[in-house]
């Protein structure tokens, strides 16, 4: 399943969570809410892990063997920040309407900027209540994420 980002944006985009398992920006959900290193501690080679490029997902410079046991047993999320940069929401955007399988949820654009999209649970896609869960960047809803997000409308 796909997740469109549309509304008050210059470029409506479509997200495909099924491809993120191989994206180097993905984070283990358990590690996602740990403190980020100070800006000075982030070297240039690893900066893309935190900031990411605007146009394409990063790839590892050196080929590494993927541990399939870990890959397919871990819950993963990805920051939404890079996708919002690509969509280029307009300066007057204030709120975001999340369309879910259980109704609509409205959050601020600031909350969305700092959020993560969880796309797997224990190594499996979120088939029943997916395609993605929205986790606030501060971890406040980690145990009760916004589930079933299938459309993000910038207002």
DSSP file (Angstrom, degrees, kcal/mol; ACC not computed):
  #  RESIDUE AA STRUCTURE BP1 BP2  ACC     N-H-->O    O-->H-N    N-H-->O    O-->H-N    TCO  KAPPA ALPHA  PHI   PSI    X-CA   Y-CA   Z-CA
    1    1 A X              0   0    0      0, 0.0    16,-0.5     0, 0.0    17,-0.4   0.000 360.0 360.0 360.0 152.0    0.0    0.0    0.0
    2    2 A X  E     -A   16   0A   0     14,-0.2     2,-0.4    15,-0.1    14,-0.2  -0.706 360.0-145.6-111.2 162.0    1.1    3.5   -0.7
    3    3 A X  E     -A   15   0A   0     12,-2.5    12,-2.6    -2,-0.3   148,-0.2  -0.923  16.4-152.9-130.5 105.5    0.7    6.7    1.4
    4    4 A X  E     -Ab  14 151A   0    146,-0.7   148,-2.6    -2,-0.4     2,-0.5  -0.492   3.5-154.8 -75.4 146.4    0.2   10.0   -0.6
    5    5 A X  E     +Ab  13 152A   0      8,-3.1     8,-1.9   146,-0.2     2,-0.2  -0.991  38.6 139.5-115.2 118.4    1.3   13.4    0.8
    6    6 A X  E     + b   0 153A   0    146,-2.4   148,-3.0    -2,-0.5     2,-0.5  -0.776  17.4  70.9-145.3-173.5   -0.9   16.1   -0.8
    7    7 A X  E    S+ b   0 154A   0    146,-0.2     2,-2.3    -2,-0.2   148,-0.2  -0.872 100.6  20.4 104.0-127.7   -2.7   19.3    0.0
    8    8 A X  S    S+     0   0    0    146,-2.6    82,-2.2    -2,-0.5     2,-0.3  -0.367 100.3 111.1 -81.8  60.2   -0.8   22.5    0.7
    9    9 A X  B     -I   89   0B   0     -2,-2.3     3,-0.2    80,-0.3    80,-0.2  -0.917  69.1-134.7-131.1 155.7    2.4   21.3   -1.0
   10   10 A X  S    S+     0   0    0     78,-2.0     2,-0.5    77,-0.9    78,-0.2   0.865 100.8  29.7 -75.0 -37.0    4.3   22.3   -4.2
   11   11 A X  S    S-     0   0    0     76,-2.4    -1,-0.3    77,-0.1     2,-0.2  -0.890  76.2-148.0-129.6 101.0    4.8   18.7   -5.1
   12   12 A X        -     0   0    0     -2,-0.5     2,-0.3    -3,-0.2    -6,-0.2  -0.479  28.2-170.9 -62.5 134.4    2.3   16.0   -4.1
   13   13 A X  E     -A    5   0A   0     -8,-1.9    -8,-3.1    -2,-0.2     2,-0.5  -0.858  20.5-136.0-128.5 163.2    4.3   12.8   -3.6
   14   14 A X  E     -A    4   0A   0     -2,-0.3     2,-0.4   -10,-0.3   -10,-0.3  -0.984  15.8-150.3-122.3 127.0    3.5    9.1   -3.0
   15   15 A X  E     -A    3   0A   0    -12,-2.6   -12,-2.5    -2,-0.5     2,-0.5  -0.771   2.7-160.0 -96.7 139.9    5.4    7.1   -0.4
   16   16 A X  E >   -A    2   0A   0     -2,-0.4     3,-2.0   -14,-0.2     4,-0.4  -0.844   5.1-173.5-119.4  92.3    5.9    3.3   -0.8
   17   17 A X  G >  S+     0   0    0     -2,-0.5     3,-1.0   -16,-0.5     4,-0.4   0.714  77.2  74.5 -59.4 -21.0    6.6    1.8    2.7
   18   18 A X  G 3  S+     0   0    0    -17,-0.4     3,-0.3     1,-0.2    -1,-0.3   0.711  96.1  49.1 -65.3 -19.4    7.4   -1.5    1.1
   19   19 A X  G X  S+     0   0    0     -3,-2.0     3,-1.3     1,-0.2    -1,-0.2   0.586  88.9  82.5 -94.1 -11.6   10.7   -0.2   -0.2
   20   20 A X  G X   +     0   0    0     -3,-1.0     3,-1.7    -4,-0.4     6,-0.3   0.666  68.4  80.7 -72.5 -15.9   11.9    1.3    3.0
   21   21 A X  G 3  S+     0   0    0     -4,-0.4    -1,-0.3    -3,-0.3    -2,-0.1   0.795 100.7  41.1 -61.0 -25.8   13.3   -2.0    4.5
   22   22 A X  G <  S+     0   0    0     -3,-1.3     2,-0.4     3,-0.0    -1,-0.3   0.317  90.9 110.8-102.3   6.6   16.4   -1.4    2.3
   23   23 A X    X   -     0   0    0     -3,-1.7     3,-1.6     1,-0.1    36,-0.1  -0.692  64.6-143.0 -85.1 129.4   16.6    2.3    2.9
   24   24 A X  T 3  S+     0   0    0     34,-1.0    -1,-0.1    -2,-0.4    35,-0.1   0.619  96.0  68.6 -69.1 -11.6   19.7    3.3    5.0
   25   25 A X  T 3  S+     0   0    0     33,-0.2    54,-0.5    -5,-0.1    -1,-0.3   0.602  74.9 113.8 -80.8 -10.2   17.6    6.0    6.8
   26   26 A X    <   -     0   0    0     -3,-1.6     2,-0.4    -6,-0.3    52,-0.2  -0.255  52.0-156.8 -63.8 149.8   15.5    3.4    8.6
   27   27 A X  E     -C   77   0A   0     50,-3.2    50,-2.4     3,-0.0     2,-0.3  -0.957  24.0-109.5-127.6 145.0   15.8    3.2   12.3
   28   28 A X  E >>  -C   76   0A   0     -2,-0.4     4,-1.5    48,-0.2     3,-0.9  -0.604  31.3-131.9 -66.5 130.0   15.1    0.4   14.8
   29   29 A X  T 34 S+     0   0    0     46,-2.6     4,-0.5    -2,-0.3     3,-0.2   0.864 106.8  55.4 -56.4 -37.0   12.0    1.6   16.6
   30   30 A X  T 34 S+     0   0    0     45,-0.4     3,-0.3     1,-0.2    -1,-0.3   0.833 114.2  39.5 -65.5 -31.4   13.7    0.7   20.0
   31   31 A X  T X4 S+     0   0    0     -3,-0.9     3,-1.6     1,-0.2    -1,-0.2   0.610  94.0  85.8 -91.6 -13.7   16.7    2.9   19.1
   32   32 A X  T 3< S+     0   0    0     -4,-1.5    -1,-0.2     1,-0.3    -2,-0.1   0.751  90.3  46.8 -63.5 -26.2   14.7    5.8   17.5
   33   33 A X  T 3  S+     0   0    0     -4,-0.5    -1,-0.3    -3,-0.3     2,-0.1   0.306  85.4 109.2-104.4   9.8   14.0    7.6   20.7
   34   34 A X  S <  S-     0   0    0     -3,-1.6    -3,-0.0     1,-0.1     2,-0.0  -0.469  86.2 -80.0 -77.0 158.3   17.4    7.5   22.2
   35   35 A X        -     0   0    0     -2,-0.1     2,-0.2     1,-0.1    -1,-0.1  -0.331  44.3-126.1 -64.0 138.4   19.3   10.8   22.3
   36   36 A X        -     0   0    0      1,-0.1     3,-0.1    -3,-0.1    -1,-0.1  -0.582  33.7 -99.1 -79.5 143.6   20.9   11.8   19.1
   37   37 A X        -     0   0    0     -2,-0.2    -1,-0.1     1,-0.1     5,-0.1  -0.229  48.3 -88.7 -61.0 154.1   24.6   12.7   19.2
   38   38 A X    >>  -     0   0    0      1,-0.1     3,-1.5     3,-0.1     4,-0.6  -0.286  39.5-109.9 -60.0 150.8   25.6   16.3   19.4
   39   39 A X  G >4 S+     0   0    0      1,-0.3     3,-1.1     2,-0.2    -1,-0.1   0.840 118.7  56.9 -53.6 -37.3   26.0   18.0   16.1
   40   40 A X  G 34 S+     0   0    0      1,-0.2    -1,-0.3     3,-0.0    -2,-0.0   0.782 101.7  57.1 -66.7 -26.1   29.8   18.2   16.6
   41   41 A X  G <4 S+     0   0    0     -3,-1.5     2,-0.8     2,-0.1    -1,-0.2   0.574  85.0  91.8 -83.2  -8.7   30.0   14.4   17.0
   42   42 A X    <<  -     0   0    0     -3,-1.1     2,-0.1    -4,-0.6     5,-0.1  -0.774  69.3-151.0 -89.9 112.5   28.4   13.7   13.7
   43   43 A X    >>  -     0   0    0     -2,-0.8     4,-0.8     1,-0.1     3,-0.8  -0.379  26.1-107.2 -80.4 164.1   31.1   13.3   11.1
   44   44 A X  G >4 S+     0   0    0      1,-0.3     3,-0.5     2,-0.2     4,-0.5   0.841 116.6  58.6 -60.2 -35.6   30.5   14.2    7.4
   45   45 A X  G 34 S+     0   0    0      1,-0.2    -1,-0.3     2,-0.1     3,-0.2   0.844 115.1  35.4 -65.1 -32.6   30.5   10.6    6.3
   46   46 A X  G X> S+     0   0    0     -3,-0.8     3,-1.4     1,-0.2     4,-0.6   0.412  88.7  98.2-100.9   0.7   27.6    9.8    8.6
   47   47 A X  H XX S+     0   0    0     -4,-0.8     4,-2.9    -3,-0.5     3,-1.6   0.861  75.0  63.4 -58.0 -36.9   25.7   13.1    8.3
   48   48 A X  H 34 S+     0   0    0     -4,-0.5     4,-0.3     1,-0.3    -1,-0.3   0.775  91.7  65.5 -61.8 -24.7   23.4   11.6    5.7
   49   49 A X  H <4 S+     0   0    0     -3,-1.4    -1,-0.3     1,-0.2    -2,-0.2   0.812 116.0  27.7 -65.7 -27.7   22.1    9.2    8.3
   50   50 A X  H << S+     0   0    0     -3,-1.6    -2,-0.2    -4,-0.6    -1,-0.2   0.802 137.4  23.7-100.9 -38.0   20.7   12.1   10.2
   51   51 A X  S  < S-     0   0    0     -4,-2.9    -3,-0.2    30,-0.0    -2,-0.1   0.815  87.6-164.1-102.3 -36.9   20.0   14.7    7.6
   52   52 A X        -     0   0    0     -5,-0.5    -3,-0.1    -4,-0.3     2,-0.1   0.408  27.9 -80.8  68.1 152.0   19.6   12.7    4.4
   53   53 A X        -     0   0    0      3,-0.4     5,-0.1     1,-0.1     0, 0.0  -0.379  32.9-127.1 -79.4 166.6   19.7   14.0    0.8
   54   54 A X  S    S+     0   0    0      1,-0.1    -1,-0.1    -2,-0.1     3,-0.1   0.813  97.1  36.5 -84.5 -30.6   16.7   15.7   -0.8
   55   55 A X  S    S+     0   0    0      1,-0.2     2,-0.3     2,-0.0    -1,-0.1   0.749 117.3  17.1-103.3 -24.2   16.4   13.7   -3.9
   56   56 A X  S    S-     0   0    0      0, 0.0    -3,-0.4     0, 0.0    -1,-0.2  -0.993  77.5 -98.2-148.7 153.9   17.2   10.0   -3.3
   57   57 A X        -     0   0    0     -2,-0.3    -3,-0.1     1,-0.1     2,-0.0  -0.431  48.6-106.6 -70.0 145.7   17.7    7.6   -0.4
   58   58 A X        -     0   0    0    -10,-0.2   -34,-1.0    -2,-0.1     2,-0.4  -0.358  30.4-155.7 -70.9 151.8   21.2    7.1    0.7
   59   59 A X        -     0   0    0    -36,-0.1     2,-0.1   -35,-0.1   -36,-0.1  -0.939  29.8 -95.4-123.7 151.8   23.0    3.9   -0.1
   60   60 A X        -     0   0    0     -2,-0.4     4,-0.0     1,-0.1     3,-0.0  -0.392  23.7-140.7 -66.4 139.5   25.9    2.4    1.8
   61   61 A X  S    S+     0   0    0      1,-0.1     2,-0.4    -2,-0.1    -1,-0.1   0.855  91.2  41.8 -70.5 -34.2   29.3    3.3    0.3
   62   62 A X  S    S-     0   0    0     -3,-0.0     2,-0.2     0, 0.0    -1,-0.1  -0.938  96.0-112.0-115.2 137.3   30.6   -0.1    1.1
   63   63 A X        -     0   0    0     -2,-0.4     2,-0.4    -3,-0.0    -2,-0.1  -0.464  37.5-170.2 -67.6 130.5   28.6   -3.2    0.4
   64   64 A X        -     0   0    0     -2,-0.2     2,-0.3    -4,-0.0    -4,-0.1  -0.957  27.3-111.2-123.9 142.8   27.6   -4.9    3.7
   65   65 A X        -     0   0    0     -2,-0.4     2,-0.5     1,-0.1    -2,-0.0  -0.557  33.6-130.6 -71.8 130.5   26.1   -8.3    4.2
   66   66 A X        -     0   0    0     -2,-0.3     2,-1.2     1,-0.1     3,-0.1  -0.716   9.4-134.2 -85.8 126.5   22.6   -7.9    5.5
   67   67 A X     >  -     0   0    0     -2,-0.5     4,-2.8     1,-0.2     3,-0.4  -0.699  19.4-166.8 -79.9 100.2   21.8  -10.1    8.5
   68   68 A X  H  > S+     0   0    0     -2,-1.2     4,-2.6     1,-0.2    -1,-0.2   0.824  82.9  59.2 -62.5 -32.9   18.4  -11.4    7.4
   69   69 A X  H  4 S+     0   0    0      2,-0.2    -1,-0.2     1,-0.2    -2,-0.1   0.919 112.9  38.7 -62.3 -41.9   17.6  -12.7   10.8
   70   70 A X  H >> S+     0   0    0     -3,-0.4     3,-1.6     1,-0.2     4,-0.9   0.930 115.5  52.8 -71.7 -46.0   17.9   -9.2   12.3
   71   71 A X  H 3< S+     0   0    0     -4,-2.8     3,-0.4     1,-0.3    -2,-0.2   0.877 113.8  42.3 -57.4 -41.1   16.3   -7.5    9.3
   72   72 A X  T 3< S+     0   0    0     -4,-2.6    -1,-0.3    -5,-0.2    -2,-0.2   0.129 116.9  45.9 -99.6  21.4   13.2   -9.8    9.4
   73   73 A X  T <4 S+     0   0    0     -3,-1.6     2,-0.3    50,-0.1    -1,-0.2   0.349  95.1  87.2-133.8   0.2   12.7   -9.8   13.2
   74   74 A X  S  < S-     0   0    0     -4,-0.9    49,-1.7    -3,-0.4     2,-0.5  -0.747  71.9-126.0-106.4 149.4   13.1   -6.1   14.0
   75   75 A X        -     0   0    0     -2,-0.3   -46,-2.6    47,-0.2   -45,-0.4  -0.816  34.7-165.5 -92.2 131.0   10.5   -3.3   14.0
   76   76 A X  E     +C   28   0A   0     -2,-0.5    43,-1.8    44,-0.4    44,-1.4  -0.855  16.5 178.4-123.4 153.6   11.6   -0.3   11.8
   77   77 A X  E     -CD  27 118A   0    -50,-2.4   -50,-3.2    -2,-0.3     2,-0.3  -0.901  13.7-148.2-139.7 169.6   10.6    3.3   11.3
   78   78 A X  E     - D   0 117A   0     39,-1.6    39,-3.0    -2,-0.3   -52,-0.1  -0.998  27.2-106.8-142.0 138.4   11.8    6.1    9.1
   79   79 A X  E     - D   0 116A   0    -54,-0.5     4,-0.3    -2,-0.3     3,-0.3  -0.391  18.9-150.0 -63.6 141.4   11.9    9.9    9.7
   80   80 A X  S  > S+     0   0    0     35,-2.0     4,-2.0    32,-0.3     3,-0.5   0.604  76.3  93.9 -86.1 -12.2    9.3   11.7    7.6
   81   81 A X  H  > S+     0   0    0     34,-0.4     4,-1.9    32,-0.3    -1,-0.2   0.859  82.7  49.1 -50.8 -47.8   11.4   14.9    7.5
   82   82 A X  H  > S+     0   0    0     -3,-0.3     4,-1.8     1,-0.2    -1,-0.2   0.875 110.0  51.7 -64.4 -37.1   13.1   14.1    4.1
   83   83 A X  H  > S+     0   0    0     -3,-0.5     4,-2.0    -4,-0.3    -1,-0.2   0.880 108.4  51.4 -67.2 -37.4    9.8   13.3    2.4
   84   84 A X  H  X>S+     0   0    0     -4,-2.0     4,-1.7     2,-0.2     5,-0.7   0.870 106.8  54.2 -66.8 -36.2    8.4   16.6    3.6
   85   85 A X  H  <5S+     0   0    0     -4,-1.9    -1,-0.2    -5,-0.2    -2,-0.2   0.908 109.2  48.5 -61.9 -40.9   11.4   18.4    2.1
   86   86 A X  H  <5S+     0   0    0     -4,-1.8    -2,-0.2     1,-0.2    -1,-0.2   0.877 112.2  47.5 -67.5 -37.3   10.7   16.7   -1.2
   87   87 A X  H  <5S-     0   0    0     -4,-2.0   -76,-2.4    -5,-0.1   -77,-0.9   0.756  97.1-149.6 -74.1 -24.4    7.0   17.7   -1.1
   88   88 A X  T  <5 -     0   0    0     -4,-1.7   -78,-2.0   -79,-0.2    -3,-0.2   0.978  10.0-147.1  51.8  72.3    7.9   21.3   -0.2
   89   89 A X  B   < -I    9   0B   0     -5,-0.7   -80,-0.3   -80,-0.2    -1,-0.1  -0.379  24.5-100.1 -66.4 149.4    4.9   22.2    1.9
   90   90 A X    >   -     0   0    0    -82,-2.2     3,-2.1     1,-0.1    -1,-0.1  -0.290  26.1-113.0 -73.3 154.7    3.9   25.9    1.6
   91   91 A X  T 3  S+     0   0    0      1,-0.3    -1,-0.1    -3,-0.1    -2,-0.1   0.768 114.4  58.3 -59.5 -28.4    4.9   28.5    4.3
   92   92 A X  T 3  S+     0   0    0    -84,-0.0    -1,-0.3     2,-0.0     2,-0.3   0.406  76.4 121.2 -85.8   4.7    1.3   29.0    5.3
   93   93 A X    <   +     0   0    0     -3,-2.1     3,-0.1     1,-0.2    16,-0.0  -0.516  25.6 158.4 -69.1 130.8    0.8   25.3    6.2
   94   94 A X        +     0   0    0      1,-0.3    15,-2.4    -2,-0.3    16,-0.3   0.689  53.5  31.5-121.3 -40.4   -0.2   24.9    9.8
   95   95 A X  E     -E  108   0A   0     13,-0.3    60,-3.1    14,-0.1     2,-0.4  -0.767  58.2-144.4-125.8 166.6   -1.9   21.6   10.3
   96   96 A X  E     -EF 107 154A   0     11,-2.9    11,-2.2    -2,-0.3     2,-0.7  -0.999   8.3-149.1-133.3 131.2   -1.9   18.1    8.9
   97   97 A X  E     -EF 106 153A   0     56,-3.0    56,-2.6    -2,-0.4     2,-0.7  -0.901  12.1-159.7-100.8 116.9   -4.9   15.8    8.5
   98   98 A X  E     -EF 105 152A   0      7,-3.5     7,-2.1    -2,-0.7     2,-0.6  -0.870   5.8-152.9 -96.6 116.5   -4.0   12.2    8.9
   99   99 A X  E     +EF 104 151A   0     52,-2.7    51,-2.9    -2,-0.7    52,-1.1  -0.810  24.5 174.3 -90.4 121.9   -6.5    9.9    7.2
  100  100 A X  E >   -EF 103 149A   0      3,-2.5     3,-1.3    -2,-0.6    49,-0.2  -0.714  48.8-103.9-122.2 172.0   -6.5    6.5    9.0
  101  101 A X  T 3  S+     0   0    0     47,-0.6    47,-0.1    46,-0.3     3,-0.1   0.629 123.1  48.0 -69.9 -12.4   -8.5    3.4    8.8
  102  102 A X  T 3  S-     0   0    0      1,-0.4     2,-0.3    45,-0.4    -1,-0.2   0.194 126.2 -78.8-111.9  14.2  -10.2    4.5   12.1
  103  103 A X  E <   -E  100   0A   0     -3,-1.3    -3,-2.5     2,-0.0    -1,-0.4  -0.796  66.4 -41.8 121.6-167.0  -11.0    8.1   11.1
  104  104 A X  E     -E   99   0A   0     -2,-0.3     2,-0.4    -5,-0.2    -5,-0.2  -0.774  39.9-167.5-107.0 147.8   -9.1   11.3   10.9
  105  105 A X  E     -E   98   0A   0     -7,-2.1    -7,-3.5    -2,-0.3     2,-0.5  -0.999   9.4-151.8-131.4 133.4   -6.5   12.8   13.2
  106  106 A X  E     +E   97   0A   0     -2,-0.4     2,-0.3    -9,-0.2    -9,-0.2  -0.917  21.7 165.0-108.8 130.7   -5.3   16.4   13.0
  107  107 A X  E     -E   96   0A   0    -11,-2.2   -11,-2.9    -2,-0.5     2,-0.1  -0.860  39.4 -92.9-132.2 168.9   -1.8   17.4   14.2
  108  108 A X  E  >  -E   95   0A   0     -2,-0.3     4,-1.9   -13,-0.2   -13,-0.3  -0.434  31.0-117.7 -80.1 158.9    0.4   20.4   13.7
  109  109 A X  H  > S+     0   0    0    -15,-2.4     4,-2.5     1,-0.2     5,-0.1   0.847 116.7  57.3 -63.1 -33.5    3.0   20.7   10.9
  110  110 A X  H  > S+     0   0    0    -16,-0.3     4,-1.3     2,-0.2    -1,-0.2   0.901 104.9  50.3 -64.8 -41.1    5.7   20.9   13.6
  111  111 A X  H  4 S+     0   0    0      1,-0.2    26,-0.4     2,-0.2     3,-0.2   0.915 111.7  48.5 -62.0 -41.7    4.6   17.6   15.1
  112  112 A X  H >< S+     0   0    0     -4,-1.9     3,-1.9     1,-0.2   -32,-0.3   0.916 105.0  58.2 -65.7 -42.5    4.7   16.0   11.7
  113  113 A X  H 3< S+     0   0    0     -4,-2.5   -32,-0.3     1,-0.3    -1,-0.2   0.838 112.1  41.5 -55.5 -34.7    8.2   17.3   10.9
  114  114 A X  T 3< S+     0   0    0     -4,-1.3    -1,-0.3    -3,-0.2    -2,-0.2   0.300  98.9 106.5 -96.9   8.8    9.6   15.6   13.9
  115  115 A X    <   -     0   0    0     -3,-1.9   -35,-2.0    21,-0.2   -34,-0.4  -0.362  56.8-141.2 -90.9 167.6    7.6   12.4   13.5
  116  116 A X  E     -DG  79 135A   0     19,-2.9    19,-2.9   -37,-0.2     2,-0.6  -0.930  10.1-137.1-123.1 147.8    8.6    8.9   12.3
  117  117 A X  E     -DG  78 134A   0    -39,-3.0   -39,-1.6    -2,-0.3     2,-0.5  -0.929  15.5-150.4-107.2 113.9    6.7    6.5   10.2
  118  118 A X  E     +DG  77 133A   0     15,-2.5    15,-2.1    -2,-0.6   -41,-0.3  -0.716  22.6 169.3 -82.9 129.3    6.8    2.9   11.4
  119  119 A X        +     0   0    0    -43,-1.8     7,-0.8    -2,-0.5     2,-0.3   0.455  56.9  40.2-121.6  -5.4    6.5    0.5    8.5
  120  120 A X  E     -J  125   0C   0    -44,-1.4     2,-0.4     5,-0.2   -44,-0.4  -0.997  53.5-160.9-145.4 152.5    7.3   -2.9   10.0
  121  121 A X  E >  S-J  124   0C   0      3,-2.6     3,-1.3    -2,-0.3   -46,-0.2  -0.978  84.4 -16.2-133.4 117.3    6.6   -4.8   13.2
  122  122 A X  T 3  S-     0   0    0     -2,-0.4   -47,-0.2     1,-0.3   -48,-0.2   0.881 130.3 -51.6  53.2  41.5    8.8   -7.7   14.1
  123  123 A X  T 3  S+     0   0    0    -49,-1.7     2,-0.3     1,-0.2    -1,-0.3   0.495 117.6 105.1  80.8   4.8   10.1   -7.8   10.5
  124  124 A X  E <  S-J  121   0C   0     -3,-1.3    -3,-2.6   -51,-0.1    -1,-0.2  -0.898  75.1-104.2-120.6 148.0    6.8   -7.9    8.8
  125  125 A X  E     -J  120   0C   0     -2,-0.3     2,-1.9    -5,-0.2     3,-0.2  -0.272  41.1-104.5 -62.0 155.0    4.8   -5.2    7.0
  126  126 A X     >  +     0   0    0     -7,-0.8     4,-0.7     5,-0.5    -1,-0.1  -0.556  58.4 157.8 -82.3  76.6    1.9   -3.6    8.8
  127  127 A X  T  4  +     0   0    0     -2,-1.9     3,-0.3     2,-0.2    -1,-0.2   0.919  65.3  41.1 -72.2 -46.3   -0.7   -5.5    6.9
  128  128 A X  T  4 S+     0   0    0     -3,-0.2    -1,-0.1     1,-0.2    -2,-0.1   0.941 135.0  12.0 -73.1 -48.4   -3.7   -5.4    9.3
  129  129 A X  T  4 S+     0   0    0      2,-0.1    19,-2.0    20,-0.0    20,-0.2  -0.107 118.7  56.9-124.8  35.9   -3.5   -1.8   10.6
  130  130 A X     <  +     0   0    0     -4,-0.7   -29,-0.1    -3,-0.3    -3,-0.1  -0.167  21.8 160.8-103.4-161.4   -1.0   -0.2    8.2
  131  131 A X  S    S-     0   0    0   -130,-0.1    -5,-0.5   -13,-0.1     2,-0.3  -0.940 107.6 -12.0 -80.7 -21.5    0.4    0.8    5.9
  132  132 A X  E     - H   0 149A   0     17,-0.8    17,-2.0    -3,-0.1     2,-0.4  -0.971  52.6-141.8-139.7 156.9    2.2    2.9    8.4
  133  133 A X  E     -G  118   0A   0    -15,-2.1   -15,-2.5    -2,-0.3     2,-0.6  -0.884  23.3-133.2-106.7 147.1    2.0    4.1   12.1
  134  134 A X  E     -GH 117 146A   0     12,-2.5    12,-2.0    -2,-0.4     2,-0.5  -0.917  21.8-171.2-104.3 123.3    2.9    7.6   13.0
  135  135 A X  E     -G  116   0A   0    -19,-2.9   -19,-2.9    -2,-0.6     2,-0.1  -0.946  23.9-123.4-112.3 129.3    5.2    8.0   16.0
  136  136 A X    >   -     0   0    0     -2,-0.5     3,-2.2   -21,-0.2     5,-0.2  -0.466  23.7-120.7 -69.3 144.4    5.8   11.4   17.5
  137  137 A X  T 3  S+     0   0    0    -26,-0.4    -1,-0.1     1,-0.3   -22,-0.1   0.728 111.2  58.1 -60.0 -24.9    9.5   12.3   17.6
  138  138 A X  T 3  S-     0   0    0      1,-0.0    -1,-0.3     0, 0.0   -23,-0.1   0.503 109.7-121.5 -85.1  -2.5    9.5   12.7   21.3
  139  139 A X  S X  S+     0   0    0     -3,-2.2     3,-1.7     1,-0.1     4,-0.3   0.546  70.1 135.3  79.2   6.6    8.2    9.1   21.8
  140  140 A X  T 3  S+     0   0    0      1,-0.3     3,-0.2     2,-0.1    -3,-0.1   0.752  79.1  33.8 -64.2 -23.9    5.1   10.3   23.6
  141  141 A X  T >  S+     0   0    0     -5,-0.2     3,-0.9     1,-0.1    -1,-0.3   0.078  79.8 120.3-116.6  24.7    2.9    7.9   21.6
  142  142 A X  T <  S+     0   0    0     -3,-1.7     3,-0.5     1,-0.3    -1,-0.1   0.874  82.2  41.7 -56.1 -40.1    5.4    5.0   21.2
  143  143 A X  T 3  S+     0   0    0     -4,-0.3    -1,-0.3     1,-0.2    -2,-0.1   0.594 128.4  31.2 -85.0 -10.7    3.1    2.6   23.0
  144  144 A X  S <  S+     0   0    0     -3,-0.9    -1,-0.2     2,-0.0    -2,-0.2  -0.474  83.0 178.5-143.6  66.8   -0.1    3.9   21.3
  145  145 A X        -     0   0    0     -3,-0.5     2,-0.9     1,-0.1   -10,-0.2  -0.164  43.8 -95.0 -68.9 164.7    0.9    5.2   17.8
  146  146 A X  E     -H  134   0A   0    -12,-2.0   -12,-2.5     2,-0.0     3,-0.4  -0.738  56.4-158.5 -78.4 111.2   -1.5    6.6   15.3
  147  147 A X  E     +     0   0A   0     -2,-0.9   -45,-0.4   -14,-0.2   -46,-0.3  -0.508  56.4  27.7 -97.2 160.0   -2.2    3.4   13.3
  148  148 A X  E     +     0   0A   0    -19,-2.0   -47,-0.6     1,-0.2     2,-0.5   0.762  67.5 174.7  69.2  28.1   -3.6    2.8    9.8
  149  149 A X  E     +HF 132 100A   0    -17,-2.0   -17,-0.8    -3,-0.4   -49,-0.2  -0.547  11.5 156.9 -70.2 119.8   -2.3    6.1    8.3
  150  150 A X  E     +     0   0A   0    -51,-2.9  -146,-0.7    -2,-0.5     2,-0.3   0.397  61.2  31.2-125.2  -0.6   -3.1    5.9    4.5
  151  151 A X  E     -bF   4  99A   0    -52,-1.1   -52,-2.7  -148,-0.2     2,-0.5  -0.933  56.7-161.0-158.4 134.9   -3.1    9.6    3.5
  152  152 A X  E     -bF   5  98A   0   -148,-2.6  -146,-2.4    -2,-0.3     2,-0.6  -0.973  12.9-172.6-119.3 116.1   -1.3   12.7    4.8
  153  153 A X  E     -bF   6  97A   0    -56,-2.6   -56,-3.0    -2,-0.5     2,-0.4  -0.939  13.6-148.0-114.9 115.6   -3.0   16.0    3.8
  154  154 A X  E      bF   7  96A   0   -148,-3.0  -146,-2.6    -2,-0.6   -58,-0.2  -0.671 360.0 360.0 -80.1 130.3   -1.1   19.2    4.5
  155  155 A X              0   0    0    -60,-3.1   -59,-0.2    -2,-0.4    -1,-0.1   0.387 360.0 360.0-112.8 360.0   -3.5   22.1    5.3
